[in-house]
Amino acid sequence: MNFLTLATKNLLRRRGRTLLTVLGVAIAITVLFSLLSLNSGYEKELNKEMGSLGVHILAVPKGCPYEAASLILHGGVIPKYLTATDLKNVSSIYGIELATPMLMQQFIRQDAKTGKDVPHVVFGIKIDEVRELKPWWKVQGRFFTDNETNVMLVGRGVADKENLTVGSTLPAGPFKDFTIIGILDRTGDQDDQFHFVPLAEVQRVFNKQGMLTTIAIKVKDLTQIEKISEEMEKIPDIQVVTMTQILGTIMNLAGSARSLLLTVIAIALIISAFGIINTLLMSVNERTREFGMMKAIGASGLDIGKVVLAETVFITAIGGLIGTLAAIVGSSLIEGFVKGMLPYSPRGSFVLLSPELVAFSLLFSVGLGLICGIYPAFKSSRLTPMEAIRSGVE
């Protein structure tokens, strides 16, 4: 007896019902595959983006550390400042490889095209130390030195928006007549939108001599971040924010959103499972007489159970394949939907497709079919020839 051929013919006899069941499985697998791929890719891209900051710890003035860190990373201006003494105290802590001071300020420039006032963010930095934190920085033109005056680097995003080129000068604002000596290659992060000037120049222009917005810190051993943070907290007027804290907060928020998506997946899988079981039970009830005749001519209960299980595996395998292909083809649309639900999304694409994930989705769909087919297969295998023929006559 060819069980596969018989199972295929039985499914084709009820094309409409089979198609609806396959679509139910496909939808569930599409959602499952999409979430798994997005979950893996999200964490990978988030770690990559946080790693691109090149900073392990931020020392900020006392207050709300998360608010301060968010303002610093996204170009806001905080009302309190650190001092050179704070920098000296931080630098003396054992385990710190580099502590570089930064002063961030905002200035307004009139847009040449629209005439509207546009806010710009400038970072006063020590260029050699920042380049040590961010070795991937490349520049069109050249980097400035810490003792230069009236010079500036700009991010690629600012340069494109303002039509700035190497050698041009800012025509207005507090940095009027500052020469653009370098344009950073596009980094894909917040650095594309900032101006960078020697620290002493920013302090001079804004009359903030000796004042710092933050101290960016790189540690020698990442496992010692907590210990170093505790030592830094002992310094008056300093509050510490680690990148792992920021990452952990974002991941917790993202976890809440993923829990909602997992609930949707569970509901979709349960509906699909009931749909499969319902289809198979209806098929078994409609074919009671057929199963009875099969037993009468020598088929065993195990043979009939195998036919029902084969039908289940066909339905779920085809549904799993369709669902996986649909998730791959529509990955960009699904990513856009999920990004709208998450509290923070990395700039890059975080759809992570892998052969292992494809294999898991297909095996999961087949496993779902085997589980759902157990009861219908058991019920059909327990039929006796007389019961089956009698029910068929009635």
N, C-alpha and C positions, 0 to 999 in steps of 0.2 A: 504494500500500500504506500503510495506517494503522498505523505502528509502535507508537504509544502504545496503541491499542485492542488490538492483537495481544499486546503485552507484558502488558497488564492481564489479559486472558483467560488467558494462560499462567500467571500468578501465582495467579489464582483457582482454577485447576484443581488446585493443590497447596496448599490453604489452610493445613493444619497446618504444613507445612515453612516456608511463607512467614511464618506468624505467629511461629514460633520465631525465625526469622532477624531479623524486625523487632524482636522483644523484645530480642534480643542487642544490636542496634544501639542501641535505646532506653536500655538500661542503661548502655552505654558513654558515650553522649552526656549522660545524666543526671549521671554522675560528672564528666565533663569540664566541663559547664556549671556545676555546683555549685562545683567547685574554683576555676574562674576567677572566678566572682562573689564567692566568699568571700575569695579572695586579694586582689582589688582592694579590697573593703570592709574587710578586716582592716587593711591598711596605712593606709587613710584614717582609720578609727576610732582606730587606735593613735596616729597623728600628731595627731589631734584631741585625744585624751586627754592626751598628753604636752604639747600646746600649752596645754591648760587649766590646767596647773600654773603658767604665767606666769613660769617660772624657766628661765634658760638654763644657769646654772652653780650648783652647790652647793659651798660651802667647808665641809669637815667636819674634825674632828680626825684626826690621822694614825692609820692603821689600815687595815682593808679598806674601800676607798671604796664598793664596791658594797653591802656589808653595811650600812654606815652610811647610804647613800642609801636603801636599802630600809627600814631601820628608821625613818628620818625620814619618808619618804613614807607609810608604813603605820602610823605611830603607836607605834613601839617607842621605847625609851629607850636611848641609848648612854652608856657610862660616862665618856667624856672630854668636855672642854668647851673652847670657844674663849674668847677674852677681848676686851675693848674695844680693846686694842692690835692684835689681829688684824684687827678690823673697820676700824680706822684705816688699817692697812697695805693692806688689800684695797681700800678706797675710793680710795686714792691712785693706783691703777694706771690708766694711760691706756686709754680705751676702755670703761670700765665706766660705764654710765648710772645704775645704782642698785644699792647693796649694802645690804640690810636685815637686821638681826639678828633671830634667833628663838631662843627658849628653849622647848623642849618637855619636859613632865613628865607623869607619870602619877599619878592619884590614884584611890582606891577609894571608891565610894559604894554603900550598900545599896539594892537594888532595892525599891521600895515595895510591889510586888505579890508577889514571890517571897521577899523577905527575904535573898536571896543577895548576896554582895559582887560588884560589877560594876566592872571597870576602866574609867576614863575618861581621855582624853588631852586635855591643855590646851596651847595654844600661846600663849606670850607674844610679842606682836608690836607693831610700830609701825604703827598702823592706816592712816595716810595713805600710807606707803610700800607696804604690802601691797595697798592698793586701787589703787595705780599698777601693781603687778604683775598684779592681777586686777580689771580695770575692769568685768568682768561681774557682780561681786558686787552683789546687791540685798538690801535688808534690810526686814523687817517691824519697825517700831519705829525705832531710829536707831543709828548707829555711835557708839562711844565716842571720846573724845579721849585722847591719850597720857598726859596728866597726871591723868586721873580715877582714882578709887579705888573698890574694891568694886563694880565693874561687869563685865559679861560679855556676849559674843555667843555664840550656840550655833548649830550647824548644824541644818538642818531634820530630819535623821534622829534626832539626839539629842533635839530638842524633841518629836518625835512619840513616841519610845520612852519618854521620861521625863515626858510630859504637861506640858512646860514652856511657859509663855506669857510674853509681854512683860509685865514688871512683877513676875513671880514671883521668889522667891529660893530658893537652894539651902539645904535645911534642915540639911545635915550635911556633914562632910568639911572639907578645908582651905579651901574656898571658901564655908564657911557664911556666910549672910547677904549673899552677893554677889547683886546684882540683875541679872536678865536684862533688858537694855535693848533687845536686838535679836535677831531670829531670821533667819538668812540664808535667802534663797530657795533652793530645791533646786537644786543644781549638777550632781548626777549623778556627782560624784567623791568623793574622800576627805574633802573639806571638810564634807560633810553629817554626819560622825560626830565632829567635834571641838568643843571649847570654845575660845574666843578671848578673851584678857584682855590689858590693857596690859602691855607687857614688864616695866616696873618693878614691877608688882604680882606677877607670877609670880616674879620674882627675890626679892621680899620674902617671899612666902608660903613658898617652898621654901628660903629662906636661900641663894640662889645669886647674890648681888650681884656684878655684873660678869661673870657667866658666860653663855655662849651655846652653844646646841646646834649651830647652823648659821648660815651667812650665805648668804642667797638673792640671786643676782646676775642682773641684766639687763644685757646688753651693747648698745652702740650699733649695732654692725655684726656680724651673725651670722657673717660670713666670718672675723672676727678671734677667734673663740672659742678656737681652738687656741693662738694667740699669747698671749692673755690668760691662758689656763690655765697656760702655761709660766711666765709671770711670777708667778702666784699660787703655784705650786709652790716658788718660791724662798723663800717666807715659812716660817720654821720652824714646825713643829707643824700645818701646814695641808696637807690633801690635797684634791684637786679631783675632782669628778665632774660631767661635763657631761650634759645631757639627751640629747644625741646619742649619748653612750657607752651610756647606759642603753637608749635606743631601739635602738641597733645590736646590743647583747647580746640583747635580746628578739627582734629580727628574725632573728638568727642561729639562736636556738633554734627559732623558728617555722619557719625555712627547713628545718630538719631534719625537722620534722613534715610540712611540705609535700612534701619529697622522697619521704617514704613514700607520701603520697597520690598523687603523680605516678607512682610505681611501680604502684600499684593501677590508675590510669587506663591506663597503657601495657599492662598485662596484659589489662584489659577490652577495649581497642581491638584488641589482637592476636587475642584469642579471637573477637571479633566479625568481624574481617577473615577469619579462617579459616572461620568459619561461613558468611559470605557466599560465599566462593569455593567451599566445599564444596557449598552449595545450588545454585549456578549450574552447577558441573561435573556434578553429578548430573542437573540439568535438561537440560544439553546432551547427556549420554550417553543419557538416556531419549528424547530427541527427535531422535536421529540420522536416523532414517528420514524424520521430518517435515521436517528441514532439507534432506535430499536431494531430496524431492519439490518443496520450494520452489525449489531451484536448477534442477530439471528444467523447471519452468514459467517460468523466466526471472529468478528472484531472484538477485542477485549476493551474493558473500561479504560485501561491505560492508553490504548490506541485513540479512543475518542477524546480523552483528556489532552493528548498530544496535539490533535487537530485544533481544539479550542485554544490551547496555548500558542500554537503557531499563528493562528489568526490574530491573537493579541500582540504578539511580537511584531508581526507585519504592520499592524496599525501604529504601534508606538515607534517603531524604527523609522517608518516613512514620516510620521509626524515629527520625530526628533530631527531628521535630516532636513525637512522643510523649515522647521523652526530655527535651526542653526544657520542655514543659508540666509533666511530672512534677517536674522540678527546681524550677520556679517554685512549683507548688502545695505541694510538700513542703519548701520552703526553710527553714522554721522548725525542722523535725525534723532536717534535714541540718546546720543551723547548730549545734544542740545537740550533735550527734555530733562535729562537728569541734572545737567548743570544748573538749570533753572530752579531745581529743588534743593540743591546743596548750598550751605551757607557761605562756602568759599570754594572757588574753583581755580585750579592752576591755569596759567595762560595757554599752555600747550594742550594738544590732544591727549586724552588719557584712556582711549580705547586700546586695550591690550589683547590682541588676538594671538592665540598660540595653539599648536597641534594638540597639546595636552588638554586644553580647555574644550576643543572640538570633540576629542575622544570621550572626555568625561560627560559632556552633554548627551552624546549618542548612547553611551552606556547607561546613563541615568534614565533615558527614555525607555530603553529596552528593559531595564530593571523595573521601572514603573509598570510596564506591560505585564511582566511576569508576576508581579505582586497582585495586580488587578485581575489577572486571569486565573488565579488559583481557585477561587470559589466557583466561578462558572465551570471550570474544567472538572473540579471535584463533583459538582452537581450532575454534570452530563455523564461522567464515568460511573455514577452510582445507579443510573437507570437500568432496569431489567427489560429484556425484550417484550415480555407480556405487558408490563406497565406502559411502555412506550407505545405499543401497537394499540392498546386499549384506549389511551388518551387521544391517540390520533383518530380513532373511530368515533369517539365521543365528540 
